[in-house]
Amino acid sequence: MSRVYNFSAGPAVLPEEVLKEAAAEMLDYRGCGMSVMEMSHRSKMFETIIQEAEADLRELMNIPANYKVLFLQGGASQQFAMIPMNLMKNGVADYIITGQWAKKAWQEACLYGDAKAVASSADKTFSYIPDCSDLPIDENADYVYICENNTIYGTKYKTLPNTKGKTLVSDVSSCFLSEPVDVTKYGLIYGGVQKNIGPAGVVIVIIREDLITEDVLPGTPTMLRYKTHADAGSLYNTPPAYGIYICGKVFKWLKARGGLAVMKEYNEKKAKILYDFLDGSRLFKGTVRKEDRSLMNVPFVTGDAELDAGFVKEAKAAGFENLKGHRTVGGMRASIYNAMPIEGVEALAAFMRDFEAKHI
Ligand SMILES: *Cc1c(COP(=O)(O)O)cnc(C)c1O
């Protein structure tokens, strides 16, 4: 068996310890004679799995008691509709467009109400986060929406926008659990877990209780109401049970490593290796404004599309997988989520140094 260094943006690298543990429990989960994949979601065994997962996540993120944690399906993209359907009481919302995911969320919200794009960084291919200190927030806005870490472009908010008292809704898919957060600053935080937490198929929603009401847009399906899932403890119907089990293991892995403050330090150390190299390189360069750089997704280019393609190919042959940039951006992107060991980042930087020496 040999494992590669997987720099995929998602689905992405998971901790080897977690995968080994899951493998060991595959045929017989803790003496019950079956896999977690095969057990009833109403069983005592699974109830313990989902409850422990929630408790561990609450501890990791310090989630206050007046927030619900929901384990849902439909990916992050389903939230693009669920959010306006459940939260647009006045039919108005403000969106900050920092990339493709924010834009898609905004376009979806336009189906349900008056969704305004109040700021955008499209003018410079989303290579920065706009100034959000004094935006024209609508008096009637039900919420202000951001995509906190822009997976494709490699930008991250370092300060949250001034929402002028309005509820903040944030897509944290690609920075989930990468550093501590103050949950009280948000009304709703959500993310697909396949970037930084677990297998595709689970989306986690952390939502303040007062936002969970029966007052939703007419025609909102039962399955798309937060209340349905909040009332049922995420067991209204069959949840993505195996995925939740793996997420639970990742939560325990994070706790054992010391929690989110420790992860932040580790992630900063990893990202610094790449950014320092890029800043000193004569061949490669980063594409993002320095102060807005993501700790999780690091895009870079040589400026020559053919050379980029050559780099990706040679890197793959050397055991560095999935470095090709997003199809809409080109170049390269190294996603260095929690589970990417620092050794992988050091090895990549060394490989880039060698490549540069050969091509400059
Ligand atoms: C990947 C991603 C999405 C889309 O996730 P799906 O689960 O495929 O719907 C949305 N937002 C961000 C920030 C992402 O990185």
The ligand as a Tripos MOL2 file, in Angstrom:
@<TRIPOS>MOLECULE
LIG
   15    15     1     0     0
SMALL
NO_CHARGES

@<TRIPOS>ATOM
      1 C1        -17.4100   22.7010   -2.5340 C.3       1 LIG1
      2 C2        -18.0990   23.8960   -2.0800 C.ar      1 LIG1
      3 C3        -19.4860   24.0640   -2.2340 C.ar      1 LIG1
      4 C4        -20.3580   23.0480   -2.9390 C.3       1 LIG1
      5 O1        -20.4500   21.8730   -2.2080 O.3       1 LIG1
      6 P1        -21.3950   20.6850   -2.6510 P.3       1 LIG1
      7 O2        -21.4260   19.8350   -1.4320 O.co2     1 LIG1
      8 O3        -20.7490   20.0220   -3.8250 O.co2     1 LIG1
      9 O4        -22.7270   21.2310   -2.9980 O.co2     1 LIG1
     10 C5        -20.0670   25.2090   -1.7320 C.ar      1 LIG1
     11 N1        -19.3440   26.1490   -1.1070 N.ar      1 LIG1
     12 C6        -18.0090   26.0250   -0.9460 C.ar      1 LIG1
     13 C7        -17.2550   27.0990   -0.2380 C.3       1 LIG1
     14 C8        -17.3470   24.9020   -1.4200 C.ar      1 LIG1
     15 O5        -16.0220   24.7880   -1.2630 O.3       1 LIG1
@<TRIPOS>BOND
     1     1     2 1
     2     2     3 ar
     3     2    14 ar
     4     3     4 1
     5     3    10 ar
     6     4     5 1
     7     5     6 1
     8     6     7 2
     9     6     8 1
    10     6     9 1
    11    10    11 ar
    12    11    12 ar
    13    12    13 1
    14    12    14 ar
    15    14    15 1
@<TRIPOS>SUBSTRUCTURE
     1 LIG1         1 GROUP 0 **** ****
